[in-house]
Amino acid sequence: MQIRHATHPEQLPAFDTAALRRHYLVDDLFVPDAITAVLTHHDRIVLAGARPANGPLTLDTYPELRSEYFLERREAGIVNVGGPGTVTADGTKYELTTGACLYVGRGVREVVFDGTDAAFYVFSAPAHTAFPTAQVNPGEGNRLELGDQQTANRRTIDQYIHADGVQSCQVVLGVTTLHAGSTWNTMPAHIHDRRTECYLYFGLPETERIVHLLGEPDETRHLLVADRQAVISPSWSIHSGCGTSSYSFVWAMAGENQAFGDMDGVDVQDLR
């Protein structure tokens, strides 16, 4: 398990490209036949990737968590960003197509991933109560159609884990898909000082990239992000991006509340 320590916004101006990538970019989640995990001290979030290329993989705990099993004091939202696969939670098997979501609550002792072409993204946060395991397939959650082709940000948002959907302790999660010809996400940008948010980009051609913007609105920086790479956005940071192709991304948050609309917008003209 990699450890990423929390950062202060005053540190950002001094970071060069290598430091920005070291603190905020997760570029190695999906290793064949392995589960790779990163713990950020921003809201104690764990990001993990499971790639069961040649057989099942079991989600074990890590010494850094000091727990008997991974979900002893945690919950997780799981999204399949690869081909069809299965997730088995305490003996119950769930079939997940591309973009499908499975919420697994606190107290589930065994989670097993399987599927030769599957790639499972795991977003986990501390949980202080238990909610039942629940699956949501693409199109079954709360669907929003936002943006416009003329501003290159026409997109479909599928809300999966949220206050009016699948219940959780604090995780809020969904998938956004950019329509063909649209490349901008989350613009105008926003911050939400009460939650950390992470993006996992997927469905991006291998040769294409996303320019992801981060930092305080008046002191922004950027990362070049490839397919199946994640970005950690502290509560003080904007999180927005523009791709050289259309793409999808998993957005997931944890923190003070679960209100999807709890965000502080930033006018485009105020960005620096």
C-alpha positions as CSV (number, residue, x, y, z in Angstrom):
1,M,0.0,0.0,0.0
2,Q,1.3,3.4,-1.0
3,I,0.9,6.3,1.5
4,R,0.1,9.8,0.3
5,H,0.3,12.5,3.0
6,A,-2.1,15.4,3.1
7,T,-0.8,18.7,1.5
8,H,-1.5,22.3,2.2
9,P,-2.4,24.7,-0.7
10,E,0.6,26.9,0.1
11,Q,2.8,24.0,-0.9
12,L,1.4,23.8,-4.4
13,P,3.3,26.7,-6.1
14,A,6.6,25.2,-5.2
15,F,5.8,21.8,-6.7
16,D,7.4,20.9,-10.0
17,T,5.8,18.4,-12.4
18,A,7.4,15.4,-10.7
19,A,6.2,16.6,-7.2
20,L,2.6,17.2,-8.5
21,R,2.5,13.7,-10.0
22,R,3.9,12.2,-6.9
23,H,1.4,13.8,-4.6
24,Y,-1.8,13.8,-6.6
25,L,-1.6,11.3,-9.6
26,V,-2.1,7.6,-9.2
27,D,-0.8,6.0,-12.4
28,D,-0.3,2.3,-11.5
29,L,-3.6,1.0,-10.0
30,F,-4.2,-1.7,-12.6
31,V,-1.4,-4.3,-12.5
32,P,-2.3,-7.7,-14.0
33,D,-2.9,-10.4,-11.3
34,A,-2.6,-7.9,-8.5
35,I,-4.5,-5.6,-6.2
36,T,-2.8,-2.2,-5.9
37,A,-3.8,0.3,-3.2
38,V,-3.0,3.9,-2.3
39,L,-4.0,5.5,1.0
40,T,-4.3,9.3,1.1
41,H,-4.5,11.1,4.4
42,H,-7.0,13.4,2.8
43,D,-10.2,12.0,4.5
44,R,-8.4,8.6,4.9
45,I,-9.5,7.5,1.5
46,V,-8.1,4.3,-0.1
47,L,-8.0,3.9,-3.9
48,A,-7.4,0.4,-5.2
49,G,-7.4,-1.4,-8.5
50,A,-7.9,-5.1,-9.0
51,R,-6.9,-6.7,-12.3
52,P,-7.7,-10.5,-12.1
53,A,-6.2,-11.4,-15.5
54,N,-5.4,-15.1,-14.7
55,G,-7.6,-15.9,-11.8
56,P,-9.6,-14.6,-8.8
57,L,-8.1,-11.9,-6.5
58,T,-9.1,-11.5,-2.8
59,L,-9.1,-8.0,-1.2
60,D,-7.0,-8.5,1.9
61,T,-6.3,-5.9,4.6
62,Y,-3.1,-3.9,5.0
63,P,-0.9,-3.4,8.0
64,E,-1.4,0.4,7.7
65,L,-5.2,-0.1,8.4
66,R,-4.7,-2.1,11.6
67,S,-7.8,-4.1,10.9
68,E,-8.6,-7.8,10.9
69,Y,-10.1,-7.5,7.3
70,F,-10.3,-4.6,4.8
71,L,-13.9,-3.6,5.5
72,E,-13.9,-4.1,9.2
73,R,-14.2,-0.3,9.7
74,R,-14.6,0.8,6.1
75,E,-17.1,0.8,3.2
76,A,-16.3,0.7,-0.5
77,G,-17.7,1.7,-3.9
78,I,-16.5,-0.6,-6.7
79,V,-16.8,0.2,-10.4
80,N,-15.8,-2.1,-13.2
81,V,-13.8,-0.1,-15.8
82,G,-12.8,-3.1,-17.9
83,G,-14.6,-6.1,-19.5
84,P,-17.3,-8.2,-17.8
85,G,-16.4,-9.6,-14.4
86,T,-17.7,-10.6,-11.0
87,V,-17.4,-9.5,-7.5
88,T,-18.2,-11.9,-4.7
89,A,-19.0,-10.4,-1.3
90,D,-19.2,-12.9,1.6
91,G,-20.3,-15.6,-0.8
92,T,-22.8,-13.7,-2.9
93,K,-21.7,-13.2,-6.5
94,Y,-22.5,-10.0,-8.5
95,E,-21.9,-9.7,-12.2
96,L,-20.6,-6.3,-13.2
97,T,-20.6,-5.1,-16.8
98,T,-18.4,-2.1,-17.9
99,G,-19.4,0.9,-15.8
100,A,-21.5,-1.1,-13.3
101,C,-21.2,-0.2,-9.6
102,L,-21.3,-2.3,-6.4
103,Y,-21.5,-0.8,-3.0
104,V,-20.1,-3.0,-0.2
105,G,-20.7,-2.0,3.4
106,R,-18.8,-2.1,6.6
107,G,-18.5,-5.6,8.1
108,V,-18.2,-7.6,4.8
109,R,-15.3,-9.9,5.5
110,E,-14.4,-11.3,2.1
111,V,-14.4,-9.6,-1.3
112,V,-13.2,-11.5,-4.4
113,F,-12.7,-10.2,-7.9
114,D,-12.8,-12.3,-11.0
115,G,-12.9,-11.8,-14.8
116,T,-10.1,-12.1,-17.3
117,D,-10.7,-8.7,-18.9
118,A,-12.2,-7.0,-15.9
119,A,-10.6,-4.1,-14.1
120,F,-12.2,-3.1,-10.8
121,Y,-11.7,0.3,-9.3
122,V,-12.3,0.5,-5.5
123,F,-13.0,3.7,-3.6
124,S,-13.0,3.2,0.2
125,A,-13.5,5.5,3.2
126,P,-14.0,4.9,6.9
127,A,-17.5,3.9,7.9
128,H,-19.1,4.1,11.4
129,T,-22.2,2.2,10.5
130,A,-23.2,-0.6,8.1
131,F,-25.3,-0.4,5.0
132,P,-26.3,-3.4,2.8
133,T,-24.4,-4.4,-0.3
134,A,-26.2,-3.1,-3.4
135,Q,-25.5,-3.2,-7.2
136,V,-26.4,-0.5,-9.7
137,N,-26.0,-1.2,-13.5
138,P,-25.4,1.6,-16.0
139,G,-28.5,3.6,-16.6
140,E,-30.2,2.3,-13.4
141,G,-29.1,5.1,-11.1
142,N,-30.2,8.8,-11.1
143,R,-29.2,10.0,-14.6
144,L,-28.5,13.6,-15.5
145,E,-27.9,15.1,-18.9
146,L,-25.8,18.2,-18.7
147,G,-23.8,20.5,-20.8
148,D,-23.9,21.5,-24.5
149,Q,-22.1,20.4,-27.6
150,Q,-21.4,24.0,-28.5
151,T,-19.3,24.3,-25.3
152,A,-17.7,20.8,-25.7
153,N,-19.1,19.5,-22.4
154,R,-22.2,17.5,-23.2
155,R,-22.1,14.7,-20.7
156,T,-24.2,12.0,-19.0
157,I,-23.9,11.7,-15.2
158,D,-25.0,8.5,-13.5
159,Q,-25.3,9.0,-9.8
160,Y,-25.0,5.6,-8.0
161,I,-24.1,6.0,-4.4
162,H,-25.7,9.2,-3.0
163,A,-28.3,10.5,-0.5
164,D,-31.3,9.6,-2.8
165,G,-29.8,6.4,-4.2
166,V,-27.7,3.6,-2.8
167,Q,-27.1,4.4,0.9
168,S,-23.7,4.7,2.4
169,C,-22.0,6.1,5.5
170,Q,-20.1,8.8,3.7
171,V,-19.1,7.7,0.2
172,V,-20.7,9.5,-2.8
173,L,-20.0,8.0,-6.2
174,G,-21.0,8.0,-9.8
175,V,-19.8,7.9,-13.4
176,T,-19.7,10.7,-16.0
177,T,-19.5,9.9,-19.7
178,L,-18.6,12.6,-22.2
179,H,-20.5,12.5,-25.5
180,A,-18.6,12.2,-28.8
181,G,-17.1,15.6,-29.7
182,S,-17.2,16.8,-26.1
183,T,-13.9,17.0,-24.1
184,W,-14.4,19.3,-21.0
185,N,-15.5,18.0,-17.7
186,T,-16.6,20.1,-14.6
187,M,-16.2,23.5,-16.2
188,P,-17.1,25.9,-14.8
189,A,-15.1,24.4,-12.0
190,H,-15.9,24.2,-8.3
191,I,-14.5,23.2,-5.0
192,H,-16.2,21.7,-1.9
193,D,-14.3,22.4,1.2
194,R,-16.2,19.7,3.1
195,R,-15.1,16.7,0.9
196,T,-12.1,15.2,-0.9
197,E,-12.9,14.0,-4.4
198,C,-11.0,11.6,-6.6
199,Y,-11.4,11.1,-10.4
200,L,-10.5,7.8,-12.2
201,Y,-10.5,8.4,-15.9
202,F,-11.3,5.4,-18.2
203,G,-12.5,4.8,-21.8
204,L,-9.7,7.0,-23.1
205,P,-7.7,5.7,-26.1
206,E,-4.2,4.7,-25.3
207,T,-2.6,7.4,-27.3
208,E,-4.8,10.2,-25.9
209,R,-4.5,12.3,-22.7
210,I,-6.5,14.5,-20.4
211,V,-5.2,17.8,-19.1
212,H,-6.5,17.8,-15.5
213,L,-6.6,21.1,-13.6
214,L,-6.0,21.2,-9.9
215,G,-5.2,23.7,-7.2
216,E,-6.9,26.7,-5.7
217,P,-8.9,28.7,-8.3
218,D,-6.3,31.6,-8.3
219,E,-3.3,29.3,-8.3
220,T,-3.9,26.4,-10.7
221,R,-1.6,23.6,-12.0
222,H,-2.2,20.8,-14.4
223,L,-1.5,17.1,-14.8
224,L,-1.3,15.0,-18.0
225,V,-3.4,11.9,-17.3
226,A,-3.8,8.7,-19.2
227,D,-6.4,6.0,-19.3
228,R,-7.2,4.3,-16.0
229,Q,-5.2,6.8,-14.0
230,A,-6.6,8.6,-10.9
231,V,-6.3,12.1,-9.5
232,I,-6.6,13.0,-5.8
233,S,-8.3,16.4,-5.3
234,P,-8.0,17.8,-1.7
235,S,-11.0,19.8,-0.5
236,W,-9.3,23.1,-1.4
237,S,-8.7,22.1,-5.0
238,I,-10.7,22.5,-8.2
239,H,-11.0,19.3,-10.3
240,S,-11.6,19.8,-14.0
241,G,-10.2,18.5,-17.2
242,C,-10.1,18.6,-21.0
243,G,-9.2,15.6,-23.1
244,T,-7.8,15.1,-26.5
245,S,-10.7,12.6,-27.0
246,S,-14.0,11.9,-25.3
247,Y,-13.8,9.6,-22.2
248,S,-15.6,8.6,-19.0
249,F,-14.6,9.0,-15.4
250,V,-15.6,7.7,-12.0
251,W,-16.0,10.6,-9.5
252,A,-16.1,9.7,-5.8
253,M,-16.1,11.7,-2.7
254,A,-16.0,11.3,1.1
255,G,-16.1,13.8,3.9
256,E,-18.5,16.0,5.9
257,N,-21.7,15.3,4.0
258,Q,-23.4,13.6,1.0
259,A,-25.1,16.5,-0.6
260,F,-24.2,16.3,-4.3
261,G,-24.9,20.0,-4.8
262,D,-22.7,21.1,-1.9
263,M,-20.1,22.9,-4.0
264,D,-18.7,26.4,-4.3
265,G,-18.6,27.4,-8.0
266,V,-15.8,29.3,-9.7
267,D,-16.5,31.6,-12.7
268,V,-14.2,30.7,-15.6
269,Q,-13.0,34.3,-15.7
270,D,-11.8,34.0,-12.1
271,L,-9.5,31.1,-12.8
272,R,-5.7,31.8,-12.9
